[in-house]
Each structure stands twice: as C-alpha cells, then as structure tokens.
Amino acid sequence: MHSRLLIVCWRRKLFFLGASLLFLLALWFWGFLYTTHITEDGGKIVSVRELMLGSAHGGRRESLLQRLGFHERHDPALDGGSNGVEPHGAAHGEQGSVQLKGDEGGVKFVKPTPGALRSAKVRHTNDWDAIMQDRTDEGKQINQQPSGKGQPSRHISDEMRMAAERQSHYEHELKRMGVPVIAGLGPGGRPPPAQRLVHFDLKGAPPKVSYLRRLMPILKTLGATGILLEYEDMFPYGGSLLPLAARNAYNRDEILDLLKSAFALGLTVIPLVQTFGHLEYALKLKEFAHLRETEDSPQALCPSYNASMAFVEELLAQVIEYHMPAENGNLLHKEDIERLTPKLTHIHIGCDEVYRLAECPRCRHRLKDQLFLDHVYNVATIVRRRWPHLRVIVWDDMLRHMALDALQASGIGKLVEPMIWVYAEDIYKFVQSTTWEKYAAVFRTAWAASAFKGAHGEGLLIPPIRRHLENTLRWLAVMQGEGNRFSHGLQGLALTGWQRYDHFAVLCELLPAALPSLAICLSTAAKGYFDVSARTNPILSSLTCPEPTGEHHAWLELHRDSMMVMFSRCMFPGSMIYRFILRLATLTTETEEYTDAIRQRRGWLTDYNIRHNFSSAARVDDLLGENYRLLNAVSNLARTAASTLTEVYDHWTYGEFIEQRIFPMLEELKRLERAGEGLKKRRVWSQRPLPYLKPFEVLGIDEKT
C-alpha cells in the first residue's frame, strides 16, 4: 500500500517537473526571439521586434507585418506632420479593409487587390528567406521591392520556365524517335545555314537526267538552295578532251534540260571539277598518262608540267562556259535569262586527297605543302583571270595540317573558300578548334560539308540514316559555334552523296535507296534542327508517304527501324528501287549467314568435306534445304532487277550493279549446290586417316627450303 502511494507521488513530481522545464524553455525561446539582433544593410543592428514593427532604417524598410498583409494605422503626429508623404503600403485604399478589434496597436488587415495577390505570396517567402539567411546582396533588395516593380523579372522567369519545359518535351520526343540530342539545337534557336547544297556524284551509277529532274522539286520543298554537280567522265567533253567522256556520258541537250529545271526552281548549280587529285578518269587513259605524278598511279596530276596546267585550264573552260548562258547563249533563251535570276557564281576545283605528291623527279626536291599551295594558287588565278565574277571553292583536308604562316604566305586566302568536310559524328576530332582559328585567320569565309550517303562503307546497300543525321546535326552545332570566327561567316552546308570512293571502286548506295536519308538530313539542315512534328516536317509529304497512324509509336523510329522499312510504303521517285534494295539487303544478310554457317559452324559441307568428297549424304541433304530456298529467292530477284532499275538507270549501270551485288551470291549458292549434290552421290568412302594438304604445298614452297 505504501509502495503504491510512493509511486503515485513520484509520478506527480515528475509531471510537475517536466511541465516546469517546458515552460522555462518556451519562455527562454521567446526571450531569445524578442532580443536577438540581426545585422541589416549598412551594418546597423536591429532586433526582430523592430523588423516586425518596421522601425528599422528610419522608415526606409517597410514592416514585415505590412508585407504579410498587416498594416499599422498611420498617425501623422508620430511623424511630426512635416512632409505629408504616405508610408509604404498606404497607397492601398481603405476598401475591403477590416480592423482587428481589441488590438491596441491599431493593426488592421487590408485585403490585397487581385493583381497583387500572387506577388504578395512571392514577397512573403522571399522576405522570410532573407531574414533567416541574413542575405545582404543585391538579390535581396530586388525581392523586397513593391509588387509592381517585380513584375518584369517574374515575367522573364515564367518565360524561361516555359522555354525549359518546351525544350525538355522536345528532347523527350527526340529520344522517343531515336534522333540524337545535340545541345543548343531546337525550335527557336539560331537560323539555319543560308546555303544548303545537294551533291550529285556522277562518277558512278549516273541516274537518267529525267530522274534528276523529277527530284528537283522535292529537293526544293525539303529546303535545298542549290546543287553541287560533280560530272567527272559524264560531261560531254569535246576537242582535245574528247576521250574523257564515258561511253554513256550525258549529251549537251540532257545537261541543258537539267540546268533549266534547276534554274526554274531557283536552285543554283555549282559544278565540281577535280584539278589535282582524283583525276583517275583522265590519267588512266593513254592520251593523258604522261601527266601523272607517278607512272604506276593515275590518282594525281603532276603540277610541275606546263602541259598539266594547260590540261586543267581546258577542263575548267569546257565545263564553266557551258554553265554561263550570258556569254554564249547555249543554256537559255534571252527572255529566260532575263526572267530567271540564278546564275553561275561558284566553281569547285576539288583538290582533296592528293595522296601522290612530290614523288616525280620534277617535284621531289620541293616541299609537299608548298607544292600543293602553289598549284591551288595557280588554278584559282586562272579562274579569277578568265572568269573574275566566279568564286572558287576547294576541299580543305590537305590544308588542315599546314602552318598558319605557310597558308598566309601562299596568297590563297583571297582566292579560294575552303569547304571543310567531315562525315563522322565527332567533327572536332578531325577539325580541332585550333584549325578553325587558323582558317579564320586566312580565309574570310568557308563552307561545311556533311554526307547523306557513301561515307560509311564502300559496299553498303542502304545508308545508316541515324549516323548521317547525327553528322548533319553536329555540323549545325559546329557552324553556330565557329561561324563568328570568320569575317564573312560560313556560307552554308553541302550534303554530299558519294557514289564511289574513287574511280576504281565498286558502287556505293544507289541514289533512290538513299533518298530517305537525304530527305531527313536536308530538312534538318533547312530548319537548323530536327522537327519532331510530322505535320510541319516536310519529309513525309515530300516523299509521298502515308500519314502516321497510332499514338503509341513515333512517326520516325531510327533506333528500332535501322533499315527504314517505313519508307517502303512511300511513293517517291525511285520507290520501287528502294523496296527492291530492301529485299536485296535482306537476302544478302541471309545468304552471308548461311554460307558462313556452312563454312565455319556446320560440319558436313565445309571446304574440307568438298575437297575430300567425304561427308554424310543425309546431313548434306538437310543443309541443302536452305540453299535451295535462298537460290530460288536470289534468282527471282535477279530476273526482276533489270526491269526495276531501268526506271532510273541505263543498262550499263544496272548491269554493273547486278554483277557486283547479285551475281556473287548466285555463284556461291550454286557452288554449294553442286558440291552437295556430288557428296550425296557417293556410296563408298576411303579408310581413315585421309590424306591432307601440307602447308608448304598450299603456299607453293619447297619443304626442303
């Protein structure tokens, strides 16, 4: 009983002790808040109470209670009634105000006006942050201004927030479509390049002129401003250069029709004539072999021969003068000349990849760089002397490693405009910032060049569109960053489409197979960014594609559809060839996988089995089942190849294409079929071990030596 009583007493003592401690703690905390001083602007020490009542700074700072919507009743007698200026906050009218009864301080609550309601909340948060964080910088003073003065900054902040949200949504759509996200590119950014050139490489698989004319309006719709036309041996040369023209070269009437179509659409035409390297089409011939830099290679011209310069001048003259209607009237009628404004303004003289340089007896005593610069100077001087209104473009790759002093001393800075080409995704890996700085110190302007095909493999059938698009986007970003270095900026971007790596190489991707890649890259270059909207992006409408259906999938999916099968539903010029190439690419992959499996992974139809005529007939029969299917599919494709390709190409071109792309598959499948049928016929086999080929016999080496 006593123990229970003691427990009850101790509990009461503990309760009263705890309550007393809480009361003392609360009292101490209030005293701390009431007496704590805060350093304000100008170093003056004020208390929290003074801040609450607005007595600090001699009235310059408004009361914190006033900022929260509580206003003291103003008594002019307290101010001495001398100036008659209303204190901050008194401008708010008495309308809608409610006085708090029983408050000796005469504090009343003023209902804020609708226009200031939101700004009052912002000021409330900012003022408390300023007090608790002891902020004394300029940003605190701005936040403590009246609501009317803070409106512009809040408006800018809202615009920035909305812009960030739009950019975030834009980048989300890019990722959804598999389009590379490049910092700084998007709607509302910098303007696109002024000039967007489409390069036609005619040294391989030259399309019919009628097909090129059908493409012109599409290119114009996609945003092209001009055509970079590389003839090589497809130009109808005459006189001493007659042997240069290929047997299927365009005639002059065809070129005339092509130029008329371009001019009628307002597209400028810039001829590209190689004048140093990549002259294989001329130097391979007996008539011009003496102009080679080295006897064993027709790749480059020897710049030290007088005959070389005469050859180059005649080459330029025949091409340039045919593109200048004002001089000889062979292009358009006089009324057409007056009506159509595009005229020949530039000539591209090539000069890229001059691999064989300073090797012949005449050149080997000279420095390679000086030899190259002197030749470019001489060719550009010929152009400026004979056609002074023309501006000269030159590929830049041979200039990148050269010293600034050498470039400036050469004098080419006032004669040529470099076209800086990189077809990889990382532009700065090949053209560093120091190179851009060097170019800007020598040249007043420059061009850039990306690629939409013919850059990622000599034997591709379909271009890797995502890589080409990223190359274009990277170039747009680089041009925005580097263009200001040049006194006249960057002129524009050329989208190159190579048909061979050089004159002796096999064909790259055909033009109809690369048209979707060209459309994607060109529309992007014309806008300065990739437009994610199917309605405003001209790709689908220009290629006559069906409207996208369904909201679950994006209208373009580069990460999922690497072969761009979606464009097989379109009806653009050459779309039948596009579908044919897709089927050919699928069969090529299947055939390569099958033959590789036969040689490397399956054990009954290898070269060893065939060479020794030693295998299981049942196993061979199983392996030949897939061979029969593929052989039938490839044979059917070969039979339709000519009729499909003839829409765009002559028999020389589609014959070459069939021999390079389809004939090797047929030969390999037929070889395996013959070998398999021979293995199946055998009924008696040799006793093991079988004779084997000795390594020395295979290599043709005498084992004793």
FENLINGI-V830080 format. One record per pair of residues at least 12 apart in sequence whose C-alpha atoms are under 6 Angstrom apart, sorted by the first residue. I is the first residue (numbers start at 0). J is the second residue. Records with the same first field share a line. If there is no record, write none. Layout:
I=J ; J
//
This chain:
33=48
51=63 ; 64
69=107 ; 108
70=106 ; 107
71=106
72=105
95=110
96=108 ; 109 ; 110
118=146
176=553 ; 555 ; 556
177=556 ; 557 ; 558
184=528
185=528
191=525 ; 526 ; 527
192=491
193=491
194=224 ; 491
195=223 ; 224 ; 491 ; 492 ; 493
196=225 ; 226 ; 493
197=226 ; 227 ; 493 ; 494
198=226 ; 227 ; 494 ; 495 ; 496
199=228
200=229 ; 497 ; 498
201=229 ; 230
202=231
203=498 ; 499
204=652
206=647 ; 648
207=647 ; 648
210=647
217=541
221=522
222=522 ; 525
224=266
225=266 ; 267 ; 268
226=268
227=269 ; 270
228=270 ; 271
229=271
232=244 ; 245
233=245 ; 248 ; 249
234=248
235=250
243=281
255=330
262=341
267=341
269=345 ; 346
270=346
271=347 ; 348
272=348
273=348 ; 349
274=348
275=299 ; 300 ; 350
276=298 ; 299 ; 350 ; 353
277=298
278=298 ; 299
279=297 ; 298
282=297
283=297
292=359
293=359
299=355
344=389
345=389 ; 390 ; 391
346=391
347=391 ; 392 ; 393
348=393
349=393 ; 394
350=394
351=394
376=411
391=415
392=415 ; 416 ; 417
393=417 ; 418
394=417 ; 418
395=417 ; 418 ; 419
407=441
412=441 ; 442
416=445
417=445
418=445 ; 446 ; 447
419=447 ; 448
420=447 ; 448
422=449 ; 450
423=470
424=470
439=484 ; 485
443=485 ; 486 ; 487
444=485 ; 487 ; 488 ; 489
445=489
446=489 ; 490 ; 491
447=492
448=492 ; 493 ; 494
449=471 ; 494
450=494 ; 495 ; 496
451=467 ; 496 ; 516 ; 517
452=496
453=496 ; 497 ; 498 ; 507
457=507
458=507
459=507 ; 508
460=508
461=508
464=516
468=520
511=573 ; 577
512=577
518=538
542=571
543=569 ; 570 ; 571
544=569
612=678
616=679
//
